[in-house]
Amino acid sequence: MVNPLTGKNFEPSWRIAEFLPEALEFYADVERQIGRQVWYPFPVLRLAGSDKEWRKMVSKLDAPDVAPWVAGEVAAPDGWVGAVEVRGGGRLDTRAFMDGSRGFFEELGCYRQGEVSLTGNSGNVIWCEGAAGLMAGRCGPHRCAKGEILTLRAEGWDQCRIRIGAGGWLVPQGGGVFKVGSTYEWDELDELPTDRGRARVEEIASRLGGEVFDVIGHEAGVRPILRRSQPLIGPLDEGGWMFNALGSKGSLYAPGMAGRLAHWLVDGVEPEPEVDFREFREQTRRDESR
Ligand SMILES: Cc1cc2nc3c(=O)[nH]c(=O)nc-3n(C[C@H](O)[C@H](O)[C@H](O)COP(=O)(O)OP(=O)(O)OC[C@H]3O[C@@H](n4cnc5c(N)ncnc54)[C@H](O)[C@@H]3O)c2cc1C
């Protein structure tokens, strides 16, 4: 899911005005290359569950960085205090994207599955290891967070908008199927679905969709986080390059960050210091030595 205005503070995702157009251009290009739809634009219905939350949202509606993403206030569904429709959101069909991309690279003869062998020049390796790499300590201290999501089948629920509220989200997949999430867990960083996680996500589903649904899938994963959901790229001390820390916003940031990394590697053009892993690592070391 991509949701332009996020969190309790109803704020634009970090630098979304630059990264979203880059992502959409990239996904449109991928669709042309693989002949399959991967990006599904959806309005986002942001729901306020309390007067306090609603007052905060209303106070932000005209802010210069928020207003471009606001389509308008809309009638709140039963049980909610207020609702705002947000524009610019959508769903990336990650499975179609990955399968299509794999097929594309297989046809070019440059797809190789499995572990990376480092018998050659490791300076050319780009470590896109996600949370596994961060948890192995390759990039220093991390803040990875486990999350659980459910896939549901439900009749009569709104299939035209993503819903955000009650600390969670509900994303229509078509054909009466929805994804709903998610939990946050910082201590047990495994990929195992739990009863507790399921119960929490079912609660979110009841609040956002309705009481009646069938659970048809339950997954857990770990979000790769170094510094909130702000991605980083750059050379590693031990050789090779890192491309990581996409947090819970890989669909939004991966295309723009990959473009920056390619520009750096191929043309020698360094990215903004804000996304340069070397800057981040220096800052971390300064913080640690204090
Ligand atoms: C519960 C949950 C909800 C989320 N919701 C959203 C959302 O709504 N929107 C969104 O944009 N993002 C969301 N994310 C985040 C998104 O999944 C990540 O940002 C994204 O997957 C990061 O991509 P990545 O390629 O860096 O890492 P990954 O997707 O983790 O991919 C890394 C891959 O590399 C493999 N690997 C690791 N080490 C090695 C090695 N040494 N050799 C070979 N292979 C290796 C791993 O097995 C894995 O397949 C969510 C994540 C979670 C857990």
Ligand as a Chemical Component Dictionary entry (heavy atoms), coordinates in Angstrom:
data_LIG
# 
_chem_comp.id                   LIG 
_chem_comp.type                 NON-POLYMER 
_chem_comp.pdbx_formal_charge   0 
_chem_comp.three_letter_code    LIG 
# 
loop_
_chem_comp_atom.comp_id 
_chem_comp_atom.atom_id 
_chem_comp_atom.alt_atom_id 
_chem_comp_atom.type_symbol 
_chem_comp_atom.charge 
_chem_comp_atom.model_Cartn_x 
_chem_comp_atom.model_Cartn_y 
_chem_comp_atom.model_Cartn_z 
_chem_comp_atom.pdbx_ordinal 
LIG C1  C1  C 0 3.679  -6.353  8.111  1  
LIG C2  C2  C 0 4.316  -5.527  7.042  2  
LIG C3  C3  C 0 3.541  -4.625  6.355  3  
LIG C4  C4  C 0 4.108  -3.846  5.349  4  
LIG N1  N1  N 0 3.308  -2.993  4.659  5  
LIG C5  C5  C 0 3.825  -2.291  3.633  6  
LIG C6  C6  C 0 3.007  -1.437  2.845  7  
LIG O1  O1  O 0 1.802  -1.318  3.060  8  
LIG N2  N2  N 0 3.591  -0.745  1.850  9  
LIG C7  C7  C 0 4.925  -0.856  1.547  10 
LIG O2  O2  O 0 5.394  -0.206  0.618  11 
LIG N3  N3  N 0 5.728  -1.659  2.273  12 
LIG C8  C8  C 0 5.199  -2.365  3.301  13 
LIG N4  N4  N 0 6.019  -3.179  4.044  14 
LIG C9  C9  C 0 7.470  -3.076  3.864  15 
LIG C10 C10 C 0 8.026  -3.791  2.681  16 
LIG O3  O3  O 0 7.706  -5.141  2.787  17 
LIG C11 C11 C 0 9.540  -3.533  2.694  18 
LIG O4  O4  O 0 9.803  -2.155  2.609  19 
LIG C12 C12 C 0 10.208 -4.221  1.504  20 
LIG O5  O5  O 0 9.908  -5.586  1.465  21 
LIG C13 C13 C 0 11.715 -4.057  1.589  22 
LIG O6  O6  O 0 12.237 -4.570  0.414  23 
LIG P1  P1  P 0 13.706 -5.155  0.321  24 
LIG O7  O7  O 0 13.835 -5.666  -1.066 25 
LIG O8  O8  O 0 14.680 -4.131  0.814  26 
LIG O9  O9  O 0 13.738 -6.337  1.381  27 
LIG P2  P2  P 0 12.962 -7.729  1.351  28 
LIG O10 O10 O 0 11.604 -7.552  0.765  29 
LIG O11 O11 O 0 13.106 -8.309  2.719  30 
LIG O12 O12 O 0 13.782 -8.598  0.316  31 
LIG C14 C14 C 0 15.095 -9.020  0.598  32 
LIG C15 C15 C 0 15.256 -10.400 -0.001 33 
LIG O13 O13 O 0 16.619 -10.774 0.022  34 
LIG C16 C16 C 0 16.726 -12.103 0.508  35 
LIG N5  N5  N 0 18.066 -12.210 1.117  36 
LIG C17 C17 C 0 18.480 -11.691 2.295  37 
LIG N6  N6  N 0 19.775 -11.955 2.494  38 
LIG C18 C18 C 0 20.232 -12.640 1.407  39 
LIG C19 C19 C 0 21.483 -13.170 1.018  40 
LIG N7  N7  N 0 22.578 -13.027 1.757  41 
LIG N8  N8  N 0 21.559 -13.822 -0.158 42 
LIG C20 C20 C 0 20.477 -13.945 -0.966 43 
LIG N9  N9  N 0 19.236 -13.452 -0.652 44 
LIG C21 C21 C 0 19.120 -12.808 0.508  45 
LIG C22 C22 C 0 15.586 -12.236 1.483  46 
LIG O14 O14 O 0 15.251 -13.602 1.683  47 
LIG C23 C23 C 0 14.487 -11.470 0.765  48 
LIG O15 O15 O 0 13.820 -12.287 -0.161 49 
LIG C24 C24 C 0 5.490  -3.966  5.053  50 
LIG C25 C25 C 0 6.266  -4.877  5.757  51 
LIG C26 C26 C 0 5.686  -5.641  6.752  52 
LIG C27 C27 C 0 6.542  -6.633  7.488  53 
# 
loop_
_chem_comp_bond.comp_id 
_chem_comp_bond.atom_id_1 
_chem_comp_bond.atom_id_2 
_chem_comp_bond.value_order 
_chem_comp_bond.pdbx_ordinal 
LIG C1  C2  SING 1  
LIG C2  C3  SING 2  
LIG C2  C26 DOUB 3  
LIG C3  C4  DOUB 4  
LIG C4  N1  SING 5  
LIG C4  C24 SING 6  
LIG N1  C5  DOUB 7  
LIG C5  C6  SING 8  
LIG C5  C8  SING 9  
LIG C6  O1  DOUB 10 
LIG C6  N2  SING 11 
LIG N2  C7  SING 12 
LIG C7  O2  DOUB 13 
LIG C7  N3  SING 14 
LIG N3  C8  DOUB 15 
LIG C8  N4  SING 16 
LIG N4  C9  SING 17 
LIG N4  C24 SING 18 
LIG C9  C10 SING 19 
LIG C10 O3  SING 20 
LIG C10 C11 SING 21 
LIG C11 O4  SING 22 
LIG C11 C12 SING 23 
LIG C12 O5  SING 24 
LIG C12 C13 SING 25 
LIG C13 O6  SING 26 
LIG O6  P1  SING 27 
LIG P1  O7  DOUB 28 
LIG P1  O8  SING 29 
LIG P1  O9  SING 30 
LIG O9  P2  SING 31 
LIG P2  O10 DOUB 32 
LIG P2  O11 SING 33 
LIG P2  O12 SING 34 
LIG O12 C14 SING 35 
LIG C14 C15 SING 36 
LIG C15 O13 SING 37 
LIG C15 C23 SING 38 
LIG O13 C16 SING 39 
LIG C16 N5  SING 40 
LIG C16 C22 SING 41 
LIG N5  C17 SING 42 
LIG N5  C21 SING 43 
LIG C17 N6  DOUB 44 
LIG N6  C18 SING 45 
LIG C18 C19 SING 46 
LIG C18 C21 DOUB 47 
LIG C19 N7  SING 48 
LIG C19 N8  DOUB 49 
LIG N8  C20 SING 50 
LIG C20 N9  DOUB 51 
LIG N9  C21 SING 52 
LIG C22 O14 SING 53 
LIG C22 C23 SING 54 
LIG C23 O15 SING 55 
LIG C24 C25 DOUB 56 
LIG C25 C26 SING 57 
LIG C26 C27 SING 58 
# 
